Amino acid sequence: MPTFDYRVFPVDDSAVETGSVEWPDKPGFSTINKLVQPLIGGGHIEHVTVLHGGERRDMFVDEEGHVKGMDRNDRATSIYRTNWLKKHPGCDPETLPSIAGPAVLFTRRVWF
């Protein structure tokens, strides 16, 4: 089985955690959820497609992060906004949505 590497971005400036997991080529929601849900604090996971390192990546966040009053995650928000800002360079980033709470970014596609 292939190895999927990931990074966990906490909301504060503490170190980014890294990890890896062996999964089937197309792991599916249940498999992804079992790993990601505890890493984001137990919330319902939401998939976010992002551009990172010039390539499409899969990020997962708590879909209710803003509703729960979680702090803004500046590092994850920056990654989340990258694709839009590349296509719209004159756009004010603060007019775009942000990520609240921890975020898990995979170094390759896992969501199919």
SEPAKE-856755 format. One record per residue: residue number from 0; residue in one letter; x, y, z of N, C-alpha, C, O in turn. Coordinates in nm, 4 decimals. Layout:
% residues N
NUM | A | X | Y | Z | X | Y | Z | X | Y | Z | X | Y | Z;
...
% end
This chain:
% residues 112
0 | M | 0.0832 | -0.1187 | 0.0000 | 0.0000 | 0.0000 | 0.0000 | 0.0875 | 0.1248 | 0.0000 | 0.1946 | 0.1270 | 0.0607;
1 | P | 0.0406 | 0.2285 | -0.0688 | 0.1189 | 0.3525 | -0.0723 | 0.1154 | 0.4262 | 0.0613 | 0.0244 | 0.4082 | 0.1422;
2 | T | 0.2161 | 0.5085 | 0.0814 | 0.2258 | 0.5911 | 0.2017 | 0.1779 | 0.7318 | 0.1687 | 0.2149 | 0.7895 | 0.0664;
3 | F | 0.0951 | 0.7857 | 0.2571 | 0.0441 | 0.9218 | 0.2444 | 0.1019 | 1.0041 | 0.3590 | 0.0778 | 0.9740 | 0.4759;
4 | D | 0.1775 | 1.1073 | 0.3256 | 0.2346 | 1.1961 | 0.4259 | 0.1400 | 1.3134 | 0.4484 | 0.0713 | 1.3579 | 0.3565;
5 | Y | 0.1374 | 1.3621 | 0.5704 | 0.0510 | 1.4749 | 0.6022 | 0.1170 | 1.5653 | 0.7056 | 0.2116 | 1.5268 | 0.7743;
6 | R | 0.0631 | 1.6874 | 0.7139 | 0.1070 | 1.7848 | 0.8126 | -0.0153 | 1.8400 | 0.8846 | -0.1188 | 1.8658 | 0.8231;
7 | V | -0.0020 | 1.8573 | 1.0139 | -0.1101 | 1.9133 | 1.0946 | -0.0693 | 2.0548 | 1.1351 | 0.0319 | 2.0747 | 1.2022;
8 | F | -0.1494 | 2.1521 | 1.0934 | -0.1239 | 2.2924 | 1.1238 | -0.2114 | 2.3341 | 1.2421 | -0.3330 | 2.3461 | 1.2270;
9 | P | -0.1518 | 2.3564 | 1.3594 | -0.2302 | 2.4059 | 1.4726 | -0.2642 | 2.5540 | 1.4513 | -0.2067 | 2.6193 | 1.3643;
10 | V | -0.3571 | 2.6059 | 1.5303 | -0.3971 | 2.7461 | 1.5126 | -0.2930 | 2.8447 | 1.5641 | -0.2891 | 2.9593 | 1.5195;
11 | D | -0.2104 | 2.8023 | 1.6555 | -0.1092 | 2.8940 | 1.7085 | 0.0205 | 2.8779 | 1.6294 | 0.0225 | 2.8111 | 1.5261;
12 | D | 0.1265 | 2.9378 | 1.6767 | 0.2545 | 2.9335 | 1.6061 | 0.3410 | 2.8142 | 1.6446 | 0.4598 | 2.8104 | 1.6126;
13 | S | 0.2813 | 2.7160 | 1.7138 | 0.3602 | 2.5990 | 1.7518 | 0.3970 | 2.5173 | 1.6286 | 0.3436 | 2.5388 | 1.5198;
14 | A | 0.4869 | 2.4256 | 1.6473 | 0.5415 | 2.3466 | 1.5368 | 0.4331 | 2.2684 | 1.4630 | 0.3362 | 2.2206 | 1.5218;
15 | V | 0.4531 | 2.2577 | 1.3344 | 0.3661 | 2.1755 | 1.2502 | 0.4034 | 2.0304 | 1.2744 | 0.5204 | 1.9932 | 1.2666;
16 | E | 0.3034 | 1.9488 | 1.3038 | 0.3267 | 1.8061 | 1.3232 | 0.3243 | 1.7364 | 1.1878 | 0.2502 | 1.7758 | 1.0978;
17 | T | 0.4057 | 1.6331 | 1.1742 | 0.4058 | 1.5553 | 1.0507 | 0.3760 | 1.4103 | 1.0822 | 0.3990 | 1.3631 | 1.1935;
18 | G | 0.3248 | 1.3410 | 0.9833 | 0.2963 | 1.2002 | 1.0012 | 0.2808 | 1.1339 | 0.8656 | 0.2823 | 1.2001 | 0.7619;
19 | S | 0.2662 | 1.0046 | 0.8680 | 0.2413 | 0.9298 | 0.7450 | 0.1565 | 0.8080 | 0.7794 | 0.1568 | 0.7588 | 0.8922;
20 | V | 0.0850 | 0.7620 | 0.6798 | -0.0045 | 0.6494 | 0.6979 | -0.0058 | 0.5677 | 0.5688 | 0.0023 | 0.6234 | 0.4594;
21 | E | -0.0160 | 0.4365 | 0.5820 | -0.0282 | 0.3497 | 0.4650 | -0.1760 | 0.3240 | 0.4404 | -0.2475 | 0.2736 | 0.5270;
22 | W | -0.2196 | 0.3594 | 0.3212 | -0.3594 | 0.3450 | 0.2812 | -0.3673 | 0.2867 | 0.1413 | -0.2683 | 0.2855 | 0.0681;
23 | P | -0.4861 | 0.2379 | 0.1038 | -0.5077 | 0.1998 | -0.0365 | -0.4950 | 0.3241 | -0.1263 | -0.4978 | 0.4366 | -0.0764;
24 | D | -0.4814 | 0.3047 | -0.2562 | -0.4670 | 0.4166 | -0.3500 | -0.5775 | 0.5203 | -0.3354 | -0.5501 | 0.6401 | -0.3418;
25 | K | -0.6997 | 0.4775 | -0.3162 | -0.8141 | 0.5677 | -0.2992 | -0.8790 | 0.5347 | -0.1660 | -0.9692 | 0.4511 | -0.1608;
26 | P | -0.8349 | 0.5989 | -0.0574 | -0.8752 | 0.5573 | 0.0766 | -1.0225 | 0.5737 | 0.1113 | -1.0733 | 0.4970 | 0.1931;
27 | G | -1.0926 | 0.6689 | 0.0537 | -1.2338 | 0.6886 | 0.0839 | -1.2564 | 0.7653 | 0.2131 | -1.1665 | 0.7784 | 0.2961;
28 | F | -1.3795 | 0.8163 | 0.2287 | -1.4129 | 0.9029 | 0.3413 | -1.3904 | 0.8372 | 0.4763 | -1.3292 | 0.8979 | 0.5642;
29 | S | -1.4375 | 0.7163 | 0.4951 | -1.4293 | 0.6501 | 0.6256 | -1.2849 | 0.6366 | 0.6734 | -1.2547 | 0.6629 | 0.7898;
30 | T | -1.1973 | 0.5961 | 0.5844 | -1.0559 | 0.5794 | 0.6179 | -0.9918 | 0.7143 | 0.6521 | -0.9197 | 0.7264 | 0.7512;
31 | I | -1.0186 | 0.8142 | 0.5699 | -0.9630 | 0.9479 | 0.5939 | -1.0168 | 1.0035 | 0.7255 | -0.9414 | 1.0591 | 0.8054;
32 | N | -1.1453 | 0.9888 | 0.7476 | -1.2092 | 1.0411 | 0.8681 | -1.1486 | 0.9831 | 0.9962 | -1.1298 | 1.0551 | 1.0942;
33 | K | -1.1185 | 0.8542 | 0.9953 | -1.0607 | 0.7900 | 1.1144 | -0.9275 | 0.8534 | 1.1553 | -0.8966 | 0.8619 | 1.2741;
34 | L | -0.8498 | 0.8972 | 1.0584 | -0.7221 | 0.9619 | 1.0887 | -0.7411 | 1.1097 | 1.1216 | -0.6899 | 1.1588 | 1.2222;
35 | V | -0.8150 | 1.1799 | 1.0361 | -0.8221 | 1.3253 | 1.0437 | -0.9061 | 1.3756 | 1.1604 | -0.8675 | 1.4723 | 1.2261;
36 | Q | -1.0171 | 1.3139 | 1.1871 | -1.1080 | 1.3661 | 1.2894 | -1.0396 | 1.3914 | 1.4238 | -1.0568 | 1.4996 | 1.4799;
37 | P | -0.9629 | 1.2966 | 1.4776 | -0.8933 | 1.3264 | 1.6043 | -0.7888 | 1.4375 | 1.5914 | -0.7628 | 1.5092 | 1.6881;
38 | L | -0.7294 | 1.4523 | 1.4741 | -0.6258 | 1.5544 | 1.4539 | -0.6830 | 1.6961 | 1.4508 | -0.6116 | 1.7925 | 1.4784;
39 | I | -0.8121 | 1.7089 | 1.4173 | -0.8740 | 1.8415 | 1.4133 | -0.9610 | 1.8670 | 1.5363 | -1.0332 | 1.9665 | 1.5418;
40 | G | -0.9543 | 1.7786 | 1.6334 | -1.0274 | 1.8004 | 1.7573 | -1.1627 | 1.7335 | 1.7644 | -1.2440 | 1.7668 | 1.8506;
41 | G | -1.1879 | 1.6395 | 1.6750 | -1.3104 | 1.5612 | 1.6825 | -1.4282 | 1.6154 | 1.6058 | -1.5365 | 1.5572 | 1.6119;
42 | G | -1.4117 | 1.7244 | 1.5341 | -1.5232 | 1.7816 | 1.4583 | -1.5520 | 1.7050 | 1.3311 | -1.4817 | 1.6102 | 1.2962;
43 | H | -1.6566 | 1.7476 | 1.2624 | -1.6903 | 1.6896 | 1.1322 | -1.5906 | 1.7422 | 1.0296 | -1.5698 | 1.8631 | 1.0190;
44 | I | -1.5296 | 1.6521 | 0.9546 | -1.4273 | 1.6966 | 0.8614 | -1.4890 | 1.7544 | 0.7341 | -1.5927 | 1.7095 | 0.6854;
45 | E | -1.4204 | 1.8556 | 0.6834 | -1.4567 | 1.9158 | 0.5552 | -1.3338 | 1.9113 | 0.4660 | -1.2237 | 1.9472 | 0.5076;
46 | H | -1.3542 | 1.8668 | 0.3426 | -1.2455 | 1.8617 | 0.2455 | -1.2313 | 1.9973 | 0.1783 | -1.3304 | 2.0595 | 0.1403;
47 | V | -1.1066 | 2.0428 | 0.1640 | -1.0766 | 2.1674 | 0.0965 | -0.9658 | 2.1394 | -0.0033 | -0.8574 | 2.0952 | 0.0348;
48 | T | -0.9919 | 2.1646 | -0.1303 | -0.8880 | 2.1501 | -0.2314 | -0.8030 | 2.2755 | -0.2308 | -0.8559 | 2.3866 | -0.2351;
49 | V | -0.6715 | 2.2586 | -0.2254 | -0.5803 | 2.3730 | -0.2195 | -0.4685 | 2.3551 | -0.3211 | -0.4466 | 2.2463 | -0.3742;
50 | L | -0.3988 | 2.4647 | -0.3462 | -0.2780 | 2.4636 | -0.4279 | -0.1617 | 2.4871 | -0.3330 | -0.1544 | 2.5904 | -0.2665;
51 | H | -0.0712 | 2.3910 | -0.3273 | 0.0431 | 2.4042 | -0.2372 | 0.1662 | 2.3501 | -0.3079 | 0.1652 | 2.2394 | -0.3617;
52 | G | 0.2710 | 2.4290 | -0.3067 | 0.3913 | 2.3883 | -0.3782 | 0.3664 | 2.3760 | -0.5272 | 0.4334 | 2.2991 | -0.5961;
53 | G | 0.2683 | 2.4533 | -0.5775 | 0.2354 | 2.4500 | -0.7199 | 0.1522 | 2.3316 | -0.7628 | 0.1263 | 2.3147 | -0.8820;
54 | E | 0.1094 | 2.2490 | -0.6688 | 0.0311 | 2.1301 | -0.7035 | -0.0960 | 2.1207 | -0.6206 | -0.1042 | 2.1743 | -0.5100;
55 | R | -0.1947 | 2.0517 | -0.6762 | -0.3195 | 2.0306 | -0.6053 | -0.2953 | 1.9406 | -0.4846 | -0.2287 | 1.8375 | -0.4946;
56 | R | -0.3499 | 1.9811 | -0.3715 | -0.3385 | 1.9037 | -0.2479 | -0.4750 | 1.8977 | -0.1808 | -0.5653 | 1.9747 | -0.2134;
57 | D | -0.4882 | 1.8062 | -0.0878 | -0.6115 | 1.7914 | -0.0124 | -0.5882 | 1.8338 | 0.1320 | -0.4968 | 1.7857 | 0.1990;
58 | M | -0.6735 | 1.9255 | 0.1782 | -0.6680 | 1.9732 | 0.3157 | -0.8022 | 1.9389 | 0.3810 | -0.9066 | 1.9395 | 0.3157;
59 | F | -0.7972 | 1.9090 | 0.5106 | -0.9183 | 1.8796 | 0.5854 | -0.9223 | 1.9665 | 0.7101 | -0.8220 | 1.9839 | 0.7793;
60 | V | -1.0412 | 2.0211 | 0.7371 | -1.0624 | 2.1107 | 0.8500 | -1.1933 | 2.0726 | 0.9181 | -1.2689 | 1.9898 | 0.8673;
61 | D | -1.2194 | 2.1335 | 1.0331 | -1.3471 | 2.1164 | 1.1012 | -1.4485 | 2.2037 | 1.0277 | -1.4319 | 2.3255 | 1.0214;
62 | E | -1.5529 | 2.1429 | 0.9722 | -1.6483 | 2.2210 | 0.8934 | -1.7236 | 2.3239 | 0.9768 | -1.7839 | 2.4159 | 0.9214;
63 | E | -1.7212 | 2.3099 | 1.1076 | -1.7903 | 2.4042 | 1.1951 | -1.6928 | 2.4893 | 1.2769 | -1.7298 | 2.5452 | 1.3802;
64 | G | -1.5693 | 2.4985 | 1.2304 | -1.4671 | 2.5718 | 1.3037 | -1.5070 | 2.7147 | 1.3367 | -1.4870 | 2.7604 | 1.4492;
65 | H | -1.5633 | 2.7853 | 1.2396 | -1.6049 | 2.9235 | 1.2639 | -1.7238 | 2.9290 | 1.3592 | -1.7276 | 3.0133 | 1.4489;
66 | V | -1.8201 | 2.8405 | 1.3405 | -1.9398 | 2.8371 | 1.4259 | -1.9020 | 2.8071 | 1.5706 | -1.9618 | 2.8613 | 1.6636;
67 | K | -1.8027 | 2.7206 | 1.5888 | -1.7569 | 2.6847 | 1.7233 | -1.6700 | 2.7926 | 1.7876 | -1.6322 | 2.7818 | 1.9042;
68 | G | -1.6394 | 2.8952 | 1.7111 | -1.5569 | 3.0033 | 1.7646 | -1.4091 | 2.9697 | 1.7713 | -1.3357 | 3.0301 | 1.8495;
69 | M | -1.3640 | 2.8742 | 1.6905 | -1.2218 | 2.8400 | 1.6887 | -1.1415 | 2.9571 | 1.6333 | -1.1900 | 3.0338 | 1.5502;
70 | D | -1.0201 | 2.9690 | 1.6802 | -0.9317 | 3.0742 | 1.6319 | -0.8962 | 3.0529 | 1.4860 | -0.8960 | 2.9408 | 1.4351;
71 | R | -0.8664 | 3.1631 | 1.4210 | -0.8241 | 3.1580 | 1.2816 | -0.6882 | 3.0887 | 1.2734 | -0.6006 | 3.1103 | 1.3572;
72 | N | -0.6728 | 3.0065 | 1.1723 | -0.5479 | 2.9369 | 1.1471 | -0.4781 | 3.0090 | 1.0319 | -0.5086 | 2.9851 | 0.9150;
73 | D | -0.3853 | 3.0963 | 1.0656 | -0.3215 | 3.1798 | 0.9637 | -0.2444 | 3.0997 | 0.8600 | -0.2505 | 3.1306 | 0.7410;
74 | R | -0.1726 | 2.9980 | 0.9031 | -0.0934 | 2.9189 | 0.8067 | -0.1850 | 2.8432 | 0.7108 | -0.1614 | 2.8429 | 0.5899;
75 | A | -0.2887 | 2.7794 | 0.7635 | -0.3827 | 2.7059 | 0.6776 | -0.4607 | 2.8018 | 0.5881 | -0.4877 | 2.7706 | 0.4721;
76 | T | -0.4967 | 2.9177 | 0.6413 | -0.5690 | 3.0181 | 0.5621 | -0.4839 | 3.0643 | 0.4447 | -0.5351 | 3.0797 | 0.3338;
77 | S | -0.3570 | 3.0864 | 0.4672 | -0.2673 | 3.1286 | 0.3599 | -0.2614 | 3.0231 | 0.2490 | -0.2671 | 3.0567 | 0.1307;
78 | I | -0.2502 | 2.8975 | 0.2869 | -0.2489 | 2.7888 | 0.1879 | -0.3821 | 2.7827 | 0.1139 | -0.3856 | 2.7670 | -0.0082;
79 | Y | -0.4912 | 2.7952 | 0.1885 | -0.6256 | 2.7892 | 0.1315 | -0.6472 | 2.8980 | 0.0261 | -0.7126 | 2.8733 | -0.0752;
80 | R | -0.5944 | 3.0151 | 0.0482 | -0.6171 | 3.1287 | -0.0409 | -0.5218 | 3.1342 | -0.1601 | -0.5456 | 3.2120 | -0.2525;
81 | T | -0.4161 | 3.0553 | -0.1612 | -0.3109 | 3.0653 | -0.2623 | -0.3626 | 3.0586 | -0.4046 | -0.3269 | 3.1436 | -0.4862;
82 | N | -0.4451 | 2.9612 | -0.4371 | -0.4910 | 2.9442 | -0.5748 | -0.5694 | 3.0664 | -0.6224 | -0.5457 | 3.1163 | -0.7324;
83 | W | -0.6623 | 3.1145 | -0.5402 | -0.7421 | 3.2316 | -0.5785 | -0.6520 | 3.3533 | -0.6009 | -0.6684 | 3.4264 | -0.6986;
84 | L | -0.5583 | 3.3739 | -0.5110 | -0.4730 | 3.4913 | -0.5214 | -0.3786 | 3.4844 | -0.6404 | -0.3396 | 3.5881 | -0.6941;
85 | K | -0.3411 | 3.3636 | -0.6825 | -0.2580 | 3.3504 | -0.8037 | -0.3368 | 3.3952 | -0.9260 | -0.2824 | 3.4586 | -1.0164;
86 | K | -0.4651 | 3.3616 | -0.9278 | -0.5503 | 3.3961 | -1.0424 | -0.6015 | 3.5394 | -1.0359 | -0.6371 | 3.5976 | -1.1384;
87 | H | -0.6054 | 3.5965 | -0.9153 | -0.6568 | 3.7321 | -0.8943 | -0.5578 | 3.8113 | -0.8079 | -0.5856 | 3.8385 | -0.6911;
88 | P | -0.4438 | 3.8479 | -0.8642 | -0.3370 | 3.9083 | -0.7852 | -0.3734 | 4.0409 | -0.7188 | -0.3094 | 4.0778 | -0.6204;
89 | G | -0.4712 | 4.1125 | -0.7672 | -0.5078 | 4.2400 | -0.7072 | -0.6092 | 4.2281 | -0.5947 | -0.6480 | 4.3281 | -0.5343;
90 | C | -0.6516 | 4.1069 | -0.5670 | -0.7544 | 4.0837 | -0.4653 | -0.6986 | 4.1030 | -0.3243 | -0.5863 | 4.0619 | -0.2951;
91 | D | -0.7773 | 4.1654 | -0.2381 | -0.7400 | 4.1789 | -0.0974 | -0.7657 | 4.0440 | -0.0302 | -0.8807 | 4.0005 | -0.0248;
92 | P | -0.6619 | 3.9761 | 0.0216 | -0.6804 | 3.8435 | 0.0811 | -0.7837 | 3.8418 | 0.1943 | -0.8495 | 3.7403 | 0.2171;
93 | E | -0.7972 | 3.9527 | 0.2637 | -0.8891 | 3.9547 | 0.3773 | -1.0361 | 3.9577 | 0.3364 | -1.1244 | 3.9508 | 0.4219;
94 | T | -1.0626 | 3.9681 | 0.2059 | -1.2011 | 3.9578 | 0.1590 | -1.2397 | 3.8125 | 0.1323 | -1.3554 | 3.7839 | 0.1014;
95 | L | -1.1444 | 3.7213 | 0.1440 | -1.1667 | 3.5792 | 0.1170 | -1.1949 | 3.5032 | 0.2466 | -1.1581 | 3.5489 | 0.3548;
96 | P | -1.2599 | 3.3877 | 0.2359 | -1.2850 | 3.3058 | 0.3555 | -1.1540 | 3.2624 | 0.4215 | -1.0483 | 3.2606 | 0.3584;
97 | S | -1.1636 | 3.2277 | 0.5490 | -1.0468 | 3.1818 | 0.6239 | -1.0752 | 3.0449 | 0.6852 | -1.1888 | 2.9974 | 0.6861;
98 | I | -0.9699 | 2.9835 | 0.7359 | -0.9791 | 2.8538 | 0.8044 | -0.9753 | 2.8796 | 0.9543 | -0.8925 | 2.9569 | 1.0027;
99 | A | -1.0654 | 2.8145 | 1.0278 | -1.0666 | 2.8247 | 1.1740 | -1.0414 | 2.6859 | 1.2323 | -1.1039 | 2.5880 | 1.1915;
100 | G | -0.9499 | 2.6788 | 1.3273 | -0.9166 | 2.5515 | 1.3900 | -0.8009 | 2.4825 | 1.3206 | -0.7484 | 2.5329 | 1.2213;
101 | P | -0.7607 | 2.3668 | 1.3727 | -0.6497 | 2.2923 | 1.3132 | -0.6831 | 2.2456 | 1.1714 | -0.7999 | 2.2289 | 1.1361;
102 | A | -0.5799 | 2.2251 | 1.0918 | -0.5966 | 2.1785 | 0.9544 | -0.4962 | 2.0678 | 0.9260 | -0.3833 | 2.0703 | 0.9751;
103 | V | -0.5390 | 1.9705 | 0.8461 | -0.4518 | 1.8599 | 0.8049 | -0.4322 | 1.8698 | 0.6544 | -0.5285 | 1.8651 | 0.5779;
104 | L | -0.3072 | 1.8836 | 0.6127 | -0.2720 | 1.8950 | 0.4715 | -0.1940 | 1.7715 | 0.4291 | -0.0915 | 1.7384 | 0.4888;
105 | F | -0.2426 | 1.7037 | 0.3264 | -0.1714 | 1.5880 | 0.2718 | -0.0770 | 1.6343 | 0.1623 | -0.1061 | 1.7306 | 0.0913;
106 | T | 0.0353 | 1.5666 | 0.1484 | 0.1354 | 1.6066 | 0.0498 | 0.1043 | 1.5540 | -0.0894 | 0.1768 | 1.5817 | -0.1849;
107 | R | -0.0045 | 1.4776 | -0.1001 | -0.0528 | 1.4338 | -0.2305 | -0.2015 | 1.4097 | -0.2207 | -0.2583 | 1.4125 | -0.1115;
108 | R | -0.2648 | 1.3862 | -0.3335 | -0.4098 | 1.3678 | -0.3347 | -0.4515 | 1.2428 | -0.2589 | -0.3904 | 1.1367 | -0.2717;
109 | V | -0.5574 | 1.2580 | -0.1794 | -0.6172 | 1.1434 | -0.1091 | -0.7691 | 1.1394 | -0.1319 | -0.8331 | 1.0372 | -0.1072;
110 | W | -0.8256 | 1.2499 | -0.1786 | -0.9709 | 1.2637 | -0.1945 | -1.0059 | 1.2464 | -0.3424 | -0.9663 | 1.3272 | -0.4263;
111 | F | -1.0801 | 1.1407 | -0.3729 | -1.1149 | 1.1129 | -0.5121 | -1.2652 | 1.1015 | -0.5274 | -1.3145 | 1.0782 | -0.6378;
% end
